[in-house]
Amino acid sequence: MFEALADWLVYRLAGMRGSPLGDALHFFVMDVAKIMVLLTLVIYLMGLLRALLKPEKVREFIRDRGNVSSRFMAVGLGAVTPFCSCSSVPLFIGFVEAGIPLGVTLSFLIASPMVNEVAVVVLASVIGWKMTAIYVATGLSVALLGGFVLERFHPEQWVEDYVWKIHMGQMPAMEEDRSIKARHEYAVGQVREIVGRIWKFVLIGVGVGSFMHGYVPKDLIVGIAGNGSLLSVIGAVLIGVPLYSDAVGIIPVAEVLLHKGVPLGTVLAFMMAVVALSLPEMLILRKVAKWPLLALFAGYLAMAFVAVGAFFNYLGVAS
């Protein structure tokens, strides 16, 4: 129905079929309508289920679990919780204060911005379940392995001193409203907050994708992105670092790159770098982590994303 809407507006009313501008506008209208509708529906439905899921409950759920099980729980919860980079500092402090191992905390911080249910639904709707499953599996694997790798360097020594000195104490539990009305109001609030926060990234991402779709020749994009070599994957990760976007916002760009013939591994590496290795994310984490820990964290992610991209390009997975 989104394609039909774009056909009617761009091709029938505006009469722009067959032109580069018409193709670009058709892509823009179709993807913006699709993504915004899916965003609203999925965030609202998940908000109904998540009305009682607070960061404190996530922390308490993970605490006192076994070493291996806590890591799987942290990665799984990171994938289904709506916490973005702006929540990194309070979550980091809360996890440390609760006595959760730093390796588990870092796994959660890797998984949370990179994989979430909204991005999964939108990604599947525009480029299919095959790539979506690959993206989710590799993202969760990078997060899970990251906790094991990073803790070998004893990162506790590079956490800011004030974090260890925080003692929140036991606060009395507050009565929570479990009514349907309260959950509906919470879900509506989630839609307003999350859509209000990322709509600009959606428009920017779709706008960039539309321009590439309508005006940039396929041969030019493939020439810039390379033929799937290791250097092209490294370049994709380096290009993604200074960019900043929600996972949903970068999906339209990834869609065009795939349709233009860029190898799947290169696109995966680029997407992961944009959403999990951005400079704003590092600057926010700097409030609780010293530079050596940030360098270790960013270095691991960069190498992991390059390895993921190179691996899938080597396998020649069809996009």
C-alpha positions as CSV (number, residue, x, y, z in Angstrom):
1,M,0.0,0.0,0.0
2,F,3.0,2.3,0.5
3,E,4.2,1.7,-3.0
4,A,0.6,2.4,-4.3
5,L,0.6,5.7,-2.3
6,A,3.9,6.7,-3.9
7,D,2.7,5.7,-7.4
8,W,-0.5,7.8,-7.0
9,L,1.3,10.9,-5.6
10,V,4.4,11.0,-7.8
11,Y,3.5,9.2,-11.0
12,R,-0.2,9.9,-11.4
13,L,-0.7,13.3,-9.8
14,A,2.8,14.8,-10.5
15,G,3.3,12.9,-13.8
16,M,7.0,12.3,-13.0
17,R,7.4,8.7,-14.1
18,G,10.7,7.8,-15.7
19,S,12.7,10.8,-14.6
20,P,15.5,10.7,-12.0
21,L,13.6,13.2,-9.8
22,G,10.5,11.1,-10.1
23,D,12.3,7.9,-9.0
24,A,13.9,9.8,-6.1
25,L,10.6,11.2,-4.9
26,H,8.9,7.9,-5.3
27,F,11.5,6.2,-3.1
28,F,11.2,9.1,-0.5
29,V,7.4,9.0,-0.3
30,M,7.2,5.2,-0.1
31,D,10.0,4.7,2.5
32,V,9.0,7.6,4.7
33,A,5.3,6.5,4.8
34,K,6.3,2.9,5.5
35,I,8.9,3.6,8.2
36,M,6.8,6.1,10.1
37,V,3.7,3.8,10.1
38,L,5.8,0.9,11.3
39,L,7.6,3.0,13.9
40,T,4.3,4.2,15.4
41,L,2.7,0.7,15.4
42,V,5.7,-1.2,16.7
43,I,6.6,1.3,19.4
44,Y,3.0,1.5,20.6
45,L,2.6,-2.2,20.8
46,M,6.0,-2.7,22.5
47,G,5.1,0.1,24.9
48,L,2.0,-1.7,26.1
49,L,4.2,-4.7,26.9
50,R,7.1,-2.7,28.3
51,A,5.1,-0.4,30.5
52,L,6.5,-2.0,33.6
53,L,10.1,-2.5,32.2
54,K,12.3,0.2,33.8
55,P,16.1,0.4,33.7
56,E,16.1,-0.5,37.4
57,K,14.2,-3.7,36.7
58,V,16.7,-4.6,33.9
59,R,19.5,-4.1,36.3
60,E,17.9,-6.2,39.0
61,F,17.0,-9.0,36.6
62,I,20.6,-9.4,35.5
63,R,22.2,-9.1,39.0
64,D,23.1,-12.3,40.9
65,R,22.8,-14.5,37.8
66,G,25.5,-16.9,36.7
67,N,28.5,-15.6,34.7
68,V,27.4,-17.1,31.4
69,S,23.6,-16.7,31.8
70,S,24.0,-13.0,32.9
71,R,25.8,-12.3,29.6
72,F,23.1,-13.9,27.5
73,M,20.5,-12.0,29.5
74,A,22.3,-8.7,29.1
75,V,22.6,-9.1,25.3
76,G,19.0,-10.2,25.0
77,L,17.7,-7.4,27.1
78,G,19.9,-5.0,25.2
79,A,18.2,-6.0,22.0
80,V,14.6,-5.5,23.3
81,T,15.0,-2.4,25.4
82,P,14.6,1.1,24.1
83,F,17.7,2.6,25.6
84,C,19.9,4.6,23.2
85,S,23.3,6.3,23.7
86,C,21.7,9.0,25.8
87,S,20.9,6.4,28.4
88,S,24.4,5.0,28.5
89,V,25.7,6.9,31.5
90,P,22.8,6.2,34.0
91,L,22.7,2.6,32.9
92,F,26.4,2.2,33.2
93,I,26.4,3.7,36.7
94,G,23.3,1.7,37.7
95,F,24.9,-1.6,36.6
96,V,28.2,-0.9,38.3
97,E,26.4,0.1,41.5
98,A,24.4,-3.1,41.5
99,G,27.6,-5.2,41.3
100,I,27.1,-6.5,37.8
101,P,30.5,-7.4,36.2
102,L,31.8,-4.8,33.8
103,G,32.1,-7.3,31.0
104,V,28.3,-7.9,31.2
105,T,27.6,-4.2,31.3
106,L,29.7,-3.6,28.2
107,S,27.9,-6.4,26.3
108,F,24.6,-4.6,27.1
109,L,25.9,-1.3,26.0
110,I,27.0,-2.8,22.6
111,A,23.7,-4.6,22.0
112,S,21.3,-1.9,23.1
113,P,21.8,0.7,20.3
114,M,22.7,-1.8,17.6
115,V,19.8,-4.2,17.8
116,N,16.2,-3.3,18.7
117,E,12.7,-4.6,17.8
118,V,11.8,-1.4,15.9
119,A,14.9,-1.6,13.7
120,V,14.3,-5.3,13.1
121,V,10.7,-4.8,11.8
122,V,11.7,-1.8,9.6
123,L,14.8,-3.6,8.3
124,A,12.8,-6.7,7.4
125,S,10.1,-4.6,5.6
126,V,12.6,-2.9,3.3
127,I,15.3,-5.4,2.6
128,G,13.9,-8.8,3.7
129,W,14.2,-11.2,6.6
130,K,17.4,-12.8,5.3
131,M,19.6,-9.7,5.8
132,T,17.7,-8.9,9.0
133,A,18.4,-12.3,10.5
134,I,22.1,-11.9,9.5
135,Y,22.3,-8.4,11.0
136,V,20.7,-9.4,14.3
137,A,22.8,-12.6,14.7
138,T,26.1,-10.8,14.0
139,G,25.2,-7.8,16.2
140,L,24.3,-10.0,19.1
141,S,27.4,-12.1,18.6
142,V,29.6,-9.0,18.6
143,A,28.0,-7.9,21.8
144,L,28.3,-11.2,23.5
145,L,31.9,-11.8,22.5
146,G,32.8,-8.2,23.4
147,G,32.1,-8.7,27.1
148,F,34.4,-11.7,27.2
149,V,37.2,-10.0,25.3
150,L,37.1,-6.6,27.0
151,E,37.0,-8.0,30.6
152,R,40.4,-9.7,29.9
153,F,42.0,-6.3,29.9
154,H,40.6,-5.6,33.5
155,P,38.7,-2.4,32.4
156,E,37.7,-1.6,36.0
157,Q,40.9,0.4,36.3
158,W,39.7,2.8,33.6
159,V,36.3,3.6,35.1
160,E,36.0,7.1,36.5
161,D,36.6,7.0,40.3
162,Y,33.3,8.7,41.1
163,V,31.3,5.8,39.6
164,W,32.7,3.4,42.2
165,K,31.9,5.8,45.0
166,I,28.1,6.1,44.2
167,H,25.9,4.3,46.7
168,M,22.3,4.7,45.8
169,G,21.0,2.6,48.7
170,Q,17.7,0.8,48.8
171,M,14.8,3.0,48.0
172,P,11.3,1.9,49.0
173,A,9.3,0.4,46.1
174,M,6.8,2.8,44.6
175,E,3.3,1.7,43.8
176,E,2.9,1.2,40.1
177,D,-0.3,1.7,38.1
178,R,-0.9,-1.5,36.2
179,S,-4.2,-0.4,34.6
180,I,-4.8,-0.6,30.8
181,K,-5.3,3.1,30.8
182,A,-1.9,3.7,32.4
183,R,-0.2,1.3,29.9
184,H,-1.9,3.0,27.0
185,E,-0.7,6.4,28.2
186,Y,2.8,5.0,28.6
187,A,2.8,3.5,25.1
188,V,1.5,6.8,23.6
189,G,4.3,8.6,25.5
190,Q,6.9,6.2,24.1
191,V,5.6,6.9,20.6
192,R,5.9,10.6,21.1
193,E,9.3,10.4,22.7
194,I,11.0,7.9,20.4
195,V,9.4,9.1,17.1
196,G,10.1,12.7,18.2
197,R,13.7,11.8,18.8
198,I,14.5,9.9,15.6
199,W,12.1,11.3,12.9
200,K,14.9,13.7,11.7
201,F,17.2,10.8,11.2
202,V,14.5,8.9,9.2
203,L,14.1,11.9,6.9
204,I,17.8,12.4,6.5
205,G,18.4,8.7,5.9
206,V,15.5,8.4,3.4
207,G,16.6,11.7,1.8
208,V,20.1,10.4,1.2
209,G,18.8,7.1,0.0
210,S,16.4,8.8,-2.4
211,F,19.1,11.0,-3.9
212,M,21.4,7.9,-4.4
213,H,18.5,5.9,-5.8
214,G,17.5,8.5,-8.4
215,Y,20.7,10.3,-9.3
216,V,23.8,8.2,-8.5
217,P,24.7,5.6,-11.1
218,K,25.2,2.1,-9.9
219,D,28.7,1.8,-11.3
220,L,29.8,4.9,-9.4
221,I,28.5,3.6,-6.0
222,V,30.1,0.1,-6.6
223,G,33.3,1.8,-7.7
224,I,33.5,3.9,-4.5
225,A,32.4,1.1,-2.2
226,G,34.9,-1.3,-3.8
227,N,34.5,-4.9,-4.8
228,G,34.2,-6.3,-1.2
229,S,37.9,-6.3,-0.4
230,L,39.2,-5.9,3.1
231,L,40.2,-2.3,2.4
232,S,36.7,-1.4,1.2
233,V,35.2,-2.8,4.5
234,I,37.7,-0.8,6.5
235,G,36.8,2.3,4.6
236,A,33.1,1.6,5.2
237,V,33.7,1.4,9.0
238,L,35.8,4.6,9.0
239,I,33.2,6.5,7.0
240,G,30.5,5.4,9.5
241,V,32.3,6.5,12.6
242,P,31.8,10.3,12.3
243,L,28.2,9.8,11.3
244,Y,25.4,9.7,13.8
245,S,22.0,8.0,13.3
246,D,19.6,5.7,14.9
247,A,19.5,2.2,13.5
248,V,16.2,3.0,11.8
249,G,17.6,6.1,10.1
250,I,20.5,4.3,8.4
251,I,18.3,1.5,7.0
252,P,17.1,3.4,3.8
253,V,20.8,4.1,3.0
254,A,21.7,0.5,3.4
255,E,18.7,-0.5,1.2
256,V,20.0,1.6,-1.7
257,L,23.6,0.4,-1.3
258,L,22.4,-3.2,-1.5
259,H,20.2,-2.5,-4.5
260,K,23.1,-0.7,-6.2
261,G,25.3,-3.8,-5.8
262,V,27.4,-3.0,-2.8
263,P,28.4,-6.3,-1.1
264,L,26.4,-7.4,1.9
265,G,29.4,-7.5,4.3
266,T,30.4,-3.9,3.4
267,V,26.9,-2.7,4.1
268,L,26.7,-4.6,7.4
269,A,30.0,-3.1,8.6
270,F,28.9,0.4,7.6
271,M,25.5,0.1,9.4
272,M,27.1,-1.2,12.6
273,A,29.7,1.5,12.7
274,V,27.1,4.2,12.3
275,V,24.8,3.0,15.1
276,A,27.3,1.6,17.6
277,L,30.7,3.3,17.0
278,S,29.7,7.0,16.5
279,L,31.6,9.8,18.0
280,P,28.6,11.1,20.0
281,E,28.3,7.7,21.6
282,M,32.0,7.8,22.6
283,L,31.7,11.3,24.0
284,I,28.7,10.3,26.1
285,L,30.6,7.3,27.5
286,R,33.6,9.5,28.3
287,K,31.6,10.8,31.3
288,V,32.0,7.4,33.0
289,A,35.0,5.8,31.2
290,K,38.6,7.0,30.9
291,W,40.3,7.3,27.5
292,P,42.0,3.9,27.7
293,L,38.7,2.1,28.2
294,L,37.1,4.2,25.4
295,A,40.0,3.3,23.1
296,L,39.7,-0.4,24.0
297,F,35.9,-0.3,23.5
298,A,36.1,1.5,20.1
299,G,39.0,-0.6,18.9
300,Y,37.2,-3.9,19.6
301,L,34.1,-2.7,17.9
302,A,36.0,-1.5,14.8
303,M,37.9,-4.8,14.5
304,A,34.7,-6.8,15.0
305,F,32.8,-4.9,12.4
306,V,35.6,-5.2,9.9
307,A,35.8,-8.9,10.6
308,V,32.0,-9.3,10.1
309,G,32.1,-7.4,6.8
310,A,35.1,-9.3,5.5
311,F,33.6,-12.6,6.5
312,F,30.3,-12.1,4.7
313,N,32.0,-10.7,1.6
314,Y,34.3,-13.7,1.5
315,L,31.3,-16.0,1.7
316,G,29.7,-14.1,-1.1
317,V,26.3,-14.0,0.6
318,A,23.8,-12.7,-2.0
319,S,22.2,-9.5,-1.0
